[in-house]
Amino acid sequence: MTTPTSIEPNRLPATIRGFLAARGARDTDAAVQAFSAGAVVVDDGRTFRGTDEILGFLRDAGAEFTYTTELIGAQCVDETRWVATHRLEGDFPGGVAELDHRFTMDGEHIAELVIAPR
């Protein structure tokens, strides 16, 4: 098992940084471009397969809430797996959450994203 190494967020792969920036700007069309055609996203017990389902997820996830997000940490697991940790604050139940975004890369695209509480 590989032990993740903490890194500066600017050392995340460009594709991940671009996805996070697009997601933060709520630009779902730009965000979905980071994924491979057969990518998978898992969030809150639900799985979304392929860019059409992922686009729907990106448009709907958290849309009913107002919140801010801050990238508070990043890790490199190995050459294909990365973790970005975000702190969310807003009007959702609980008001504050820390979430790990666990990315698996396939070349220049995201093959898998698993979003889970820290």
N, C-alpha and C positions, 0 to 999 in steps of 0.2 A: 504494500500500500504506500502511495506517495504522500508525503506530508506537504500540505500547502505552504507556500512561502509568501509572506506579506510583501506587497510591492506598492509603489506609488501608483495612484490611479492612471496617471498619464502613460504608464508602461503597459496598460491593457492593450490588446491588439486594436488596430485602427477600426476594424469592423465593429467591435464591441463598443468602442468609444463613440462611433458614429450612431450606432443603435441607441445608446443611452442618451445622446444629445437629441436625437429625433424624438425619442420617447418623452424626454423632459419637455420638449416643445409641443408635445401632443401632435406630432406630424406622423400619423400612422402610415401614410403612403411611403415616406422615406424610411421609417423604421422597418417595415416588412421587407424592404430591399436587402436587408442584412442577412436574411434567412435563405438557406438552400431550398429547392423546390420540395423536397421531402422532409423538411424540418419538423420537429415536434416541440411543442411548448406544454409544460405541465404547471398548472397553477391552481391552488385551492382544491385539489382533488380532481380537477378536470384536465383532460388531455385534448390538445388541438393539433391536428396533423395537416401538413401542407400549408402553403402560403395563403390560400383562401380562408381556411379556418383561423389561421394565425392573424390575418388582417381583421377578421371579425372580433377575435379576442382583444386585439390592440385597440379597436374602436370602442369596445364595451367595458373593458376592465377599469373599474373605478370611476366611470363616467358620471355616476350619480353623486359623487363626492367632490368636495373642493379640498385640495391638499397640496403640500409642498414636498419635494423630495430632495435629499442631499446624499451624495455619494460619500460615505464615511470610511470605506475601506476597500481594498482590492487584494486578491491573492492569485498566485500562479500555482496550479496543481501540477501540471506538466505541460508539454508543448501543445496540447489540444484542449486542455480544460482550465477554465478561469472562473473566479468568483468575484462579483461586485456586490458590496453590501450597501444598502440604502436605508436611510432613516426617513420615514414618512410622518408628517404631522398634518392633521386635518379634521374634518367633521365626520369621519367614519367611526364606527363603534370602537371605543378604546382611545381614539384620538392620536395615538403614537404607535408606530410599529417599526421594527427593524427587519428587513427582508434580505436574504441572500439570493442573488441571481446567479445561478450556476450554469455557465455556458460550456458547451462542447463545440469545438470548431471543426469544420470540414474544409480545409484549405482556407479560402478567404470568406467563407460563409458560416453562419451559425447553423449547426445541425440539430442542436438541442438546447433548450433553455428550461431549467427547472427553478421555479420561484417558490421559496419556502421561508417561513419565519426563522429568524436567527436563533 
